[in-house]
Amino acid sequence: MMTLEEASQMTYDAIAAAVAQDADRAAHLVATLGADSDPPRMLGVCYAFAEAGRTALLKAFGDQAPKAENGEYYVLQVLDLTDGRPADAARDDRVMFSMRFLTAYCNGDRRDAQTHWEALLQRGPEAFVAGVCQLLVDVAGLCRSAIAQIEAQK
């Protein structure tokens, strides 16, 4: 198994590749991480992805970001899973995992995030890989949006 430092660097590189829209590199890095990691490490990878998303939301919303100490919480939701296409249960499942995991993480609820992750893991390897990849895709989108918003404010 790769070292923690190698896995951390590969996780960072996967986020950077996804933000840069280099899907092939991001997919290769996630596949390598998955093949050389045990479940606890993959939970850590998902937490790292979610932390990048949380940071992007904080940057994008600035002072308007929800503050738990004020009783405010993030609510991330998918407004239209179908996007005009016929229903696809597998797509819907991975998108819902991503939003639920990310929402729980952003609100500091690691127990709920881990529960969603464990449920995804129980669905089998194909669903697990799809869910982890969807999380990375969603986080990359948040990062790109935050970068665009910050650039627009300059």
Buried (B, 14 or more C-beta within 10 A) or exposed (E): EBEEEEBBEBBEBBBBBBBEEBEEBBBBBBEBBBEEBEEEBBBBBBBBBBBBBBBBBEBBEEEEBBEEEEEEEBEBEBEEBEEEEEEEEEBEBBBBBBBBBBBBBBBEBBEBBBBBBEBBBEBEEEBBBBBBBBBBBBBBBBBBBBBEBEEEEE
